[in-house]
Amino acid sequence: MKKPIKTIDEKEAIITEYLTGRTTFRKLGAKYGIDFRMINSWVMEYQGRNLKSSQPSAPEPAKEPPMITDVNELQKEVRRLQLHNKLLNAIIDIAEDELNIDIRKKSGTKQ
């Protein structure tokens, strides 16, 4: 087993080698004689992500899109979603015809 990495330059070289996308944490760990989880933590720290935060944080509320208050905008959105639904149904119909299989669930069937 090789000596453990001690300098910042050596850590940065390993992080750079991983971020080039040519190798995995496990391969780098075997190459440098370091636990791959340590390399993973270095990369996460470098990218600004904490694996384990020191303080438990409350879950952030989901950000919802701003509400539309104009009736015309609502009608346009409803029309757009109706067209999207028609498109999806047409795609399912074509797939059922070409593949000769039932994709839609039949109501009242038992599994």
N, CA, C and O atoms as a GROMACS GRO file, in nm:
protein
  444
    1MET      N    1   0.084  -0.117   0.000
    1MET     CA    2   0.000   0.000   0.000
    1MET      C    3   0.089   0.124   0.000
    1MET      O    4   0.192   0.128   0.068
    2LYS      N    5   0.050   0.223  -0.076
    2LYS     CA    6   0.129   0.345  -0.087
    2LYS      C    7   0.104   0.435   0.033
    2LYS      O    8   0.011   0.413   0.111
    3LYS      N    9   0.189   0.538   0.047
    3LYS     CA   10   0.173   0.630   0.158
    3LYS      C   11   0.044   0.710   0.144
    3LYS      O   12   0.001   0.740   0.032
    4PRO      N   13  -0.018   0.745   0.256
    4PRO     CA   14  -0.141   0.823   0.248
    4PRO      C   15  -0.114   0.962   0.193
    4PRO      O   16  -0.006   1.018   0.210
    5ILE      N   17  -0.214   1.017   0.127
    5ILE     CA   18  -0.201   1.151   0.070
    5ILE      C   19  -0.204   1.253   0.183
    5ILE      O   20  -0.292   1.250   0.269
    6LYS      N   21  -0.106   1.343   0.183
    6LYS     CA   22  -0.097   1.440   0.291
    6LYS      C   23  -0.109   1.583   0.242
    6LYS      O   24  -0.160   1.668   0.314
    7THR      N   25  -0.062   1.611   0.123
    7THR     CA   26  -0.060   1.750   0.079
    7THR      C   27  -0.186   1.784   0.000
    7THR      O   28  -0.253   1.698  -0.057
    8ILE      N   29  -0.215   1.911  -0.001
    8ILE     CA   30  -0.331   1.961  -0.074
    8ILE      C   31  -0.311   1.940  -0.224
    8ILE      O   32  -0.406   1.909  -0.296
    9ASP      N   33  -0.187   1.956  -0.270
    9ASP     CA   34  -0.160   1.936  -0.413
    9ASP      C   35  -0.191   1.793  -0.456
    9ASP      O   36  -0.247   1.771  -0.564
   10GLU      N   37  -0.156   1.696  -0.372
   10GLU     CA   38  -0.185   1.556  -0.405
   10GLU      C   39  -0.336   1.531  -0.408
   10GLU      O   40  -0.386   1.461  -0.496
   11LYS      N   41  -0.409   1.589  -0.311
   11LYS     CA   42  -0.553   1.574  -0.308
   11LYS      C   43  -0.615   1.635  -0.435
   11LYS      O   44  -0.702   1.574  -0.498
   12GLU      N   45  -0.569   1.755  -0.470
   12GLU     CA   46  -0.623   1.823  -0.588
   12GLU      C   47  -0.594   1.744  -0.715
   12GLU      O   48  -0.676   1.743  -0.807
   13ALA      N   49  -0.479   1.680  -0.721
   13ALA     CA   50  -0.446   1.599  -0.838
   13ALA      C   51  -0.542   1.481  -0.851
   13ALA      O   52  -0.586   1.448  -0.961
   14ILE      N   53  -0.573   1.418  -0.738
   14ILE     CA   54  -0.666   1.305  -0.741
   14ILE      C   55  -0.807   1.352  -0.777
   14ILE      O   56  -0.875   1.288  -0.857
   15ILE      N   57  -0.850   1.464  -0.718
   15ILE     CA   58  -0.982   1.518  -0.750
   15ILE      C   59  -0.991   1.551  -0.898
   15ILE      O   60  -1.091   1.520  -0.963
   16THR      N   61  -0.888   1.614  -0.951
   16THR     CA   62  -0.885   1.648  -1.093
   16THR      C   63  -0.890   1.523  -1.180
   16THR      O   64  -0.960   1.519  -1.281
   17GLU      N   65  -0.815   1.423  -1.140
   17GLU     CA   66  -0.815   1.298  -1.216
   17GLU      C   67  -0.955   1.236  -1.219
   17GLU      O   68  -0.997   1.183  -1.322
   18TYR      N   69  -1.026   1.243  -1.106
   18TYR     CA   70  -1.162   1.188  -1.104
   18TYR      C   71  -1.254   1.273  -1.191
   18TYR      O   72  -1.333   1.219  -1.269
   19LEU      N   73  -1.245   1.405  -1.178
   19LEU     CA   74  -1.338   1.493  -1.249
   19LEU      C   75  -1.318   1.494  -1.400
   19LEU      O   76  -1.406   1.538  -1.473
   20THR      N   77  -1.204   1.446  -1.447
   20THR     CA   78  -1.187   1.435  -1.592
   20THR      C   79  -1.277   1.326  -1.650
   20THR      O   80  -1.299   1.321  -1.771
   21GLY      N   81  -1.329   1.239  -1.562
   21GLY     CA   82  -1.426   1.139  -1.605
   21GLY      C   83  -1.366   1.012  -1.661
   21GLY      O   84  -1.438   0.932  -1.722
   22ARG      N   85  -1.240   0.992  -1.642
   22ARG     CA   86  -1.174   0.875  -1.702
   22ARG      C   87  -1.160   0.757  -1.607
   22ARG      O   88  -1.117   0.649  -1.647
   23THR      N   89  -1.195   0.778  -1.479
   23THR     CA   90  -1.177   0.672  -1.381
   23THR      C   91  -1.282   0.682  -1.272
   23THR      O   92  -1.359   0.778  -1.267
   24THR      N   93  -1.285   0.582  -1.185
   24THR     CA   94  -1.382   0.578  -1.077
   24THR      C   95  -1.313   0.599  -0.943
   24THR      O   96  -1.190   0.595  -0.933
   25PHE      N   97  -1.396   0.620  -0.839
   25PHE     CA   98  -1.340   0.635  -0.704
   25PHE      C   99  -1.263   0.510  -0.664
   25PHE      O  100  -1.156   0.520  -0.605
   26ARG      N  101  -1.318   0.394  -0.695
   26ARG     CA  102  -1.255   0.268  -0.654
   26ARG      C  103  -1.119   0.249  -0.723
   26ARG      O  104  -1.022   0.206  -0.660
   27LYS      N  105  -1.113   0.281  -0.852
   27LYS     CA  106  -0.986   0.266  -0.924
   27LYS      C  107  -0.881   0.363  -0.869
   27LYS      O  108  -0.764   0.327  -0.853
   28LEU      N  109  -0.923   0.486  -0.840
   28LEU     CA  110  -0.829   0.583  -0.783
   28LEU      C  111  -0.784   0.539  -0.644
   28LEU      O  112  -0.667   0.554  -0.609
   29GLY      N  113  -0.878   0.484  -0.565
   29GLY     CA  114  -0.842   0.436  -0.433
   29GLY      C  115  -0.738   0.326  -0.439
   29GLY      O  116  -0.643   0.325  -0.361
   30ALA      N  117  -0.756   0.234  -0.534
   30ALA     CA  118  -0.658   0.126  -0.549
   30ALA      C  119  -0.524   0.181  -0.599
   30ALA      O  120  -0.418   0.135  -0.556
   31LYS      N  121  -0.530   0.278  -0.689
   31LYS     CA  122  -0.407   0.334  -0.745
   31LYS      C  123  -0.323   0.407  -0.640
   31LYS      O  124  -0.201   0.393  -0.638
   32TYR      N  125  -0.389   0.484  -0.554
   32TYR     CA  126  -0.317   0.566  -0.456
   32TYR      C  127  -0.316   0.506  -0.316
   32TYR      O  128  -0.257   0.565  -0.225
   33GLY      N  129  -0.380   0.390  -0.296
   33GLY     CA  130  -0.381   0.326  -0.166
   33GLY      C  131  -0.464   0.401  -0.064
   33GLY      O  132  -0.428   0.408   0.053
   34ILE      N  133  -0.576   0.457  -0.109
   34ILE     CA  134  -0.665   0.534  -0.022
   34ILE      C  135  -0.804   0.472  -0.032
   34ILE      O  136  -0.842   0.420  -0.137
   35ASP      N  137  -0.879   0.479   0.075
   35ASP     CA  138  -1.016   0.432   0.071
   35ASP      C  139  -1.096   0.518  -0.028
   35ASP      O  140  -1.089   0.641  -0.025
   36PHE      N  141  -1.171   0.452  -0.115
   36PHE     CA  142  -1.244   0.525  -0.219
   36PHE      C  143  -1.346   0.621  -0.159
   36PHE      O  144  -1.379   0.722  -0.221
   37ARG      N  145  -1.396   0.591  -0.039
   37ARG     CA  146  -1.494   0.680   0.024
   37ARG      C  147  -1.430   0.813   0.063
   37ARG      O  148  -1.496   0.917   0.062
   38MET      N  149  -1.302   0.810   0.096
   38MET     CA  150  -1.229   0.932   0.128
   38MET      C  151  -1.219   1.020   0.003
   38MET      O  152  -1.239   1.141   0.010
   39ILE      N  153  -1.189   0.958  -0.110
   39ILE     CA  154  -1.180   1.033  -0.235
   39ILE      C  155  -1.316   1.091  -0.269
   39ILE      O  156  -1.326   1.205  -0.315
   40ASN      N  157  -1.421   1.012  -0.248
   40ASN     CA  158  -1.557   1.060  -0.273
   40ASN      C  159  -1.586   1.183  -0.187
   40ASN      O  160  -1.642   1.280  -0.237
   41SER      N  161  -1.548   1.180  -0.061
   41SER     CA  162  -1.574   1.294   0.027
   41SER      C  163  -1.494   1.417  -0.017
   41SER      O  164  -1.543   1.529  -0.009
   42TRP      N  165  -1.371   1.395  -0.065
   42TRP     CA  166  -1.292   1.508  -0.116
   42TRP      C  167  -1.361   1.572  -0.235
   42TRP      O  168  -1.370   1.695  -0.244
   43VAL      N  169  -1.410   1.490  -0.326
   43VAL     CA  170  -1.474   1.542  -0.447
   43VAL      C  171  -1.602   1.617  -0.410
   43VAL      O  172  -1.628   1.725  -0.462
   44MET      N  173  -1.682   1.559  -0.319
   44MET     CA  174  -1.805   1.626  -0.278
   44MET      C  175  -1.775   1.759  -0.210
   44MET      O  176  -1.844   1.858  -0.233
   45GLU      N  177  -1.672   1.761  -0.128
   45GLU     CA  178  -1.631   1.885  -0.061
   45GLU      C  179  -1.584   1.987  -0.164
   45GLU      O  180  -1.618   2.105  -0.154
   46TYR      N  181  -1.507   1.942  -0.262
   46TYR     CA  182  -1.458   2.031  -0.366
   46TYR      C  183  -1.573   2.092  -0.446
   46TYR      O  184  -1.569   2.209  -0.483
   47GLN      N  185  -1.677   2.011  -0.471
   47GLN     CA  186  -1.791   2.058  -0.548
   47GLN      C  187  -1.889   2.138  -0.463
   47GLN      O  188  -1.991   2.186  -0.514
   48GLY      N  189  -1.860   2.154  -0.336
   48GLY     CA  190  -1.944   2.236  -0.250
   48GLY      C  191  -2.061   2.162  -0.190
   48GLY      O  192  -2.153   2.225  -0.138
   49ARG      N  193  -2.059   2.030  -0.196
   49ARG     CA  194  -2.167   1.951  -0.138
   49ARG      C  195  -2.115   1.884  -0.012
   49ARG      O  196  -2.005   1.830  -0.012
   50ASN      N  197  -2.193   1.888   0.092
   50ASN     CA  198  -2.157   1.820   0.216
   50ASN      C  199  -2.224   1.684   0.219
   50ASN      O  200  -2.343   1.673   0.192
   51LEU      N  201  -2.147   1.581   0.250
   51LEU     CA  202  -2.206   1.448   0.263
   51LEU      C  203  -2.293   1.441   0.388
   51LEU      O  204  -2.405   1.390   0.383
   52LYS      N  205  -2.241   1.491   0.499
   52LYS     CA  206  -2.316   1.494   0.624
   52LYS      C  207  -2.304   1.635   0.678
   52LYS      O  208  -2.195   1.682   0.709
   53SER      N  209  -2.415   1.703   0.690
   53SER     CA  210  -2.408   1.839   0.743
   53SER      C  211  -2.394   1.833   0.894
   53SER      O  212  -2.445   1.743   0.959
   54SER      N  213  -2.323   1.931   0.948
   54SER     CA  214  -2.298   1.932   1.091
   54SER      C  215  -2.424   1.966   1.168
   54SER      O  216  -2.442   1.920   1.281
   55GLN      N  217  -2.512   2.047   1.110
   55GLN     CA  218  -2.636   2.083   1.176
   55GLN      C  219  -2.752   2.027   1.097
   55GLN      O  220  -2.759   2.046   0.976
   56PRO      N  221  -2.844   1.957   1.164
   56PRO     CA  222  -2.960   1.909   1.091
   56PRO      C  223  -3.045   2.027   1.048
   56PRO      O  224  -3.078   2.114   1.128
   57SER      N  225  -3.080   2.029   0.923
   57SER     CA  226  -3.158   2.140   0.872
   57SER      C  227  -3.301   2.094   0.845
   57SER      O  228  -3.326   1.979   0.810
   58ALA      N  229  -3.391   2.186   0.863
   58ALA     CA  230  -3.532   2.156   0.836
   58ALA      C  231  -3.549   2.141   0.685
   58ALA      O  232  -3.484   2.212   0.608
   59PRO      N  233  -3.637   2.052   0.643
   59PRO     CA  234  -3.657   2.037   0.500
   59PRO      C  235  -3.710   2.166   0.439
   59PRO      O  236  -3.801   2.230   0.492
   60GLU      N  237  -3.651   2.202   0.328
   60GLU     CA  238  -3.689   2.325   0.262
   60GLU      C  239  -3.824   2.306   0.194
   60GLU      O  240  -3.845   2.207   0.125
   61PRO      N  241  -3.917   2.400   0.213
   61PRO     CA  242  -4.047   2.384   0.148
   61PRO      C  243  -4.033   2.386  -0.003
   61PRO      O  244  -3.948   2.457  -0.059
   62ALA      N  245  -4.118   2.308  -0.068
   62ALA     CA  246  -4.112   2.300  -0.213
   62ALA      C  247  -4.150   2.435  -0.272
   62ALA      O  248  -4.246   2.499  -0.230
   63LYS      N  249  -4.072   2.475  -0.371
   63LYS     CA  250  -4.100   2.602  -0.436
   63LYS      C  251  -4.204   2.579  -0.544
   63LYS      O  252  -4.181   2.503  -0.639
   64GLU      N  253  -4.316   2.643  -0.531
   64GLU     CA  254  -4.422   2.629  -0.628
   64GLU      C  255  -4.415   2.745  -0.727
   64GLU      O  256  -4.373   2.855  -0.691
   65PRO      N  257  -4.457   2.720  -0.851
   65PRO     CA  258  -4.456   2.830  -0.947
   65PRO      C  259  -4.558   2.936  -0.906
   65PRO      O  260  -4.656   2.905  -0.838
   66PRO      N  261  -4.534   3.059  -0.946
   66PRO     CA  262  -4.628   3.165  -0.908
   66PRO      C  263  -4.767   3.136  -0.964
   66PRO      O  264  -4.782   3.083  -1.074
   67MET      N  265  -4.868   3.171  -0.886
   67MET     CA  266  -5.005   3.144  -0.928
   67MET      C  267  -5.047   3.242  -1.038
   67MET      O  268  -5.013   3.360  -1.035
   68ILE      N  269  -5.121   3.188  -1.132
   68ILE     CA  270  -5.172   3.270  -1.242
   68ILE      C  271  -5.307   3.325  -1.199
   68ILE      O  272  -5.395   3.250  -1.156
   69THR      N  273  -5.324   3.455  -1.210
   69THR     CA  274  -5.449   3.516  -1.166
   69THR      C  275  -5.535   3.561  -1.284
   69THR      O  276  -5.655   3.582  -1.267
   70ASP      N  277  -5.478   3.575  -1.401
   70ASP     CA  278  -5.553   3.619  -1.518
   70ASP      C  279  -5.631   3.501  -1.577
   70ASP      O  280  -5.574   3.394  -1.600
   71VAL      N  281  -5.760   3.520  -1.601
   71VAL     CA  282  -5.847   3.415  -1.654
   71VAL      C  283  -5.801   3.371  -1.792
   71VAL      O  284  -5.803   3.252  -1.822
   72ASN      N  285  -5.760   3.464  -1.875
   72ASN     CA  286  -5.715   3.430  -2.010
   72ASN      C  287  -5.591   3.342  -2.006
   72ASN      O  288  -5.578   3.248  -2.085
   73GLU      N  289  -5.499   3.373  -1.915
   73GLU     CA  290  -5.380   3.290  -1.902
   73GLU      C  291  -5.415   3.150  -1.854
   73GLU      O  292  -5.357   3.051  -1.899
   74LEU      N  293  -5.511   3.142  -1.764
   74LEU     CA  294  -5.556   3.011  -1.716
   74LEU      C  295  -5.620   2.930  -1.828
   74LEU      O  296  -5.596   2.810  -1.840
   75GLN      N  297  -5.699   2.994  -1.910
   75GLN     CA  298  -5.762   2.925  -2.022
   75GLN      C  299  -5.658   2.877  -2.122
   75GLN      O  300  -5.671   2.768  -2.177
   76LYS      N  301  -5.557   2.957  -2.146
   76LYS     CA  302  -5.449   2.916  -2.238
   76LYS      C  303  -5.376   2.795  -2.182
   76LYS      O  304  -5.342   2.702  -2.255
   77GLU      N  305  -5.351   2.797  -2.051
   77GLU     CA  306  -5.281   2.685  -1.987
   77GLU      C  307  -5.366   2.558  -1.992
   77GLU      O  308  -5.312   2.450  -2.015
   78VAL      N  309  -5.496   2.570  -1.970
   78VAL     CA  310  -5.585   2.455  -1.979
   78VAL      C  311  -5.584   2.400  -2.121
   78VAL      O  312  -5.578   2.278  -2.139
   79ARG      N  313  -5.589   2.486  -2.219
   79ARG     CA  314  -5.588   2.442  -2.359
   79ARG      C  315  -5.457   2.370  -2.393
   79ARG      O  316  -5.456   2.268  -2.460
   80ARG      N  317  -5.345   2.426  -2.344
   80ARG     CA  318  -5.215   2.365  -2.369
   80ARG      C  319  -5.208   2.225  -2.306
   80ARG      O  320  -5.158   2.132  -2.368
   81LEU      N  321  -5.258   2.212  -2.184
   81LEU     CA  322  -5.256   2.083  -2.118
   81LEU      C  323  -5.350   1.982  -2.184
   81LEU      O  324  -5.321   1.863  -2.188
   82GLN      N  325  -5.463   2.030  -2.236
   82GLN     CA  326  -5.554   1.941  -2.310
   82GLN      C  327  -5.486   1.888  -2.436
   82GLN      O  328  -5.498   1.770  -2.467
   83LEU      N  329  -5.417   1.975  -2.507
   83LEU     CA  330  -5.345   1.932  -2.627
   83LEU      C  331  -5.234   1.834  -2.592
   83LEU      O  332  -5.211   1.737  -2.664
   84HIS      N  333  -5.167   1.858  -2.482
   84HIS     CA  334  -5.062   1.767  -2.438
   84HIS      C  335  -5.120   1.630  -2.406
   84HIS      O  336  -5.061   1.528  -2.440
   85ASN      N  337  -5.235   1.629  -2.339
   85ASN     CA  338  -5.302   1.504  -2.307
   85ASN      C  339  -5.343   1.429  -2.434
   85ASN      O  340  -5.328   1.307  -2.442
   86LYS      N  341  -5.394   1.502  -2.534
   86LYS     CA  342  -5.431   1.438  -2.662
   86LYS      C  343  -5.308   1.378  -2.730
   86LYS      O  344  -5.315   1.268  -2.785
   87LEU      N  345  -5.199   1.450  -2.725
   87LEU     CA  346  -5.075   1.401  -2.786
   87LEU      C  347  -5.030   1.272  -2.719
   87LEU      O  348  -4.994   1.176  -2.787
   88LEU      N  349  -5.031   1.270  -2.587
   88LEU     CA  350  -4.990   1.149  -2.515
   88LEU      C  351  -5.082   1.032  -2.545
   88LEU      O  352  -5.036   0.919  -2.564
   89ASN      N  353  -5.211   1.057  -2.551
   89ASN     CA  354  -5.306   0.950  -2.585
   89ASN      C  355  -5.283   0.899  -2.726
   89ASN      O  356  -5.292   0.778  -2.751
   90ALA      N  357  -5.252   0.989  -2.820
   90ALA     CA  358  -5.225   0.947  -2.957
   90ALA      C  359  -5.098   0.862  -2.963
   90ALA      O  360  -5.093   0.764  -3.038
   91ILE      N  361  -4.998   0.898  -2.887
   91ILE     CA  362  -4.874   0.819  -2.883
   91ILE      C  363  -4.902   0.679  -2.829
   91ILE      O  364  -4.850   0.581  -2.882
   92ILE      N  365  -4.984   0.670  -2.724
   92ILE     CA  366  -5.018   0.540  -2.669
   92ILE      C  367  -5.096   0.458  -2.770
   92ILE      O  368  -5.072   0.338  -2.785
   93ASP      N  369  -5.191   0.521  -2.841
   93ASP     CA  370  -5.269   0.450  -2.943
   93ASP      C  371  -5.179   0.394  -3.053
   93ASP      O  372  -5.196   0.280  -3.095
   94ILE      N  373  -5.085   0.475  -3.098
   94ILE     CA  374  -4.994   0.430  -3.204
   94ILE      C  375  -4.908   0.314  -3.154
   94ILE      O  376  -4.889   0.215  -3.225
   95ALA      N  377  -4.858   0.326  -3.032
   95ALA     CA  378  -4.776   0.219  -2.977
   95ALA      C  379  -4.856   0.090  -2.962
   95ALA      O  380  -4.804  -0.018  -2.990
   96GLU      N  381  -4.980   0.100  -2.918
   96GLU     CA  382  -5.064  -0.020  -2.904
   96GLU      C  383  -5.089  -0.085  -3.040
   96GLU      O  384  -5.088  -0.208  -3.051
   97ASP      N  385  -5.112  -0.004  -3.142
   97ASP     CA  386  -5.137  -0.058  -3.276
   97ASP      C  387  -5.012  -0.124  -3.333
   97ASP      O  388  -5.019  -0.234  -3.388
   98GLU      N  389  -4.897  -0.058  -3.321
   98GLU     CA  390  -4.776  -0.110  -3.381
   98GLU      C  391  -4.718  -0.230  -3.307
   98GLU      O  392  -4.662  -0.321  -3.368
   99LEU      N  393  -4.731  -0.230  -3.175
   99LEU     CA  394  -4.672  -0.337  -3.095
   99LEU      C  395  -4.771  -0.449  -3.062
   99LEU      O  396  -4.732  -0.554  -3.010
  100ASN      N  397  -4.897  -0.427  -3.092
  100ASN     CA  398  -5.003  -0.523  -3.065
  100ASN      C  399  -5.007  -0.566  -2.918
  100ASN      O  400  -5.023  -0.684  -2.887
  101ILE      N  401  -4.992  -0.469  -2.829
  101ILE     CA  402  -5.006  -0.496  -2.686
  101ILE      C  403  -5.094  -0.389  -2.624
  101ILE      O  404  -5.102  -0.276  -2.674
  102ASP      N  405  -5.160  -0.426  -2.514
  102ASP     CA  406  -5.243  -0.330  -2.443
  102ASP      C  407  -5.156  -0.256  -2.342
  102ASP      O  408  -5.097  -0.317  -2.253
  103ILE      N  409  -5.149  -0.124  -2.356
  103ILE     CA  410  -5.068  -0.044  -2.267
  103ILE      C  411  -5.154   0.014  -2.155
  103ILE      O  412  -5.112   0.017  -2.039
  104ARG      N  413  -5.273   0.058  -2.189
  104ARG     CA  414  -5.362   0.116  -2.089
  104ARG      C  415  -5.417   0.010  -1.996
  104ARG      O  416  -5.446  -0.101  -2.039
  105LYS      N  417  -5.431   0.045  -1.871
  105LYS     CA  418  -5.490  -0.047  -1.774
  105LYS      C  419  -5.641  -0.047  -1.794
  105LYS      O  420  -5.703   0.058  -1.806
  106LYS      N  421  -5.697  -0.164  -1.798
  106LYS     CA  422  -5.842  -0.177  -1.813
  106LYS      C  423  -5.905  -0.162  -1.675
  106LYS      O  424  -5.859  -0.223  -1.578
  107SER      N  425  -6.011  -0.082  -1.666
  107SER     CA  426  -6.074  -0.064  -1.536
  107SER      C  427  -6.148  -0.191  -1.496
  107SER      O  428  -6.208  -0.260  -1.578
  108GLY      N  429  -6.142  -0.221  -1.368
  108GLY     CA  430  -6.213  -0.336  -1.316
  108GLY      C  431  -6.140  -0.468  -1.330
  108GLY      O  432  -6.193  -0.572  -1.291
  109THR      N  433  -6.020  -0.466  -1.386
  109THR     CA  434  -5.947  -0.592  -1.400
  109THR      C  435  -5.882  -0.628  -1.268
  109THR      O  436  -5.850  -0.541  -1.187
  110LYS      N  437  -5.864  -0.755  -1.248
  110LYS     CA  438  -5.798  -0.804  -1.127
  110LYS      C  439  -5.661  -0.857  -1.164
  110LYS      O  440  -5.643  -0.918  -1.270
  111GLN      N  441  -5.566  -0.834  -1.077
  111GLN     CA  442  -5.431  -0.880  -1.105
  111GLN      C  443  -5.403  -1.010  -1.037
  111GLN      O  444  -5.293  -1.064  -1.050
   0.00000   0.00000   0.00000
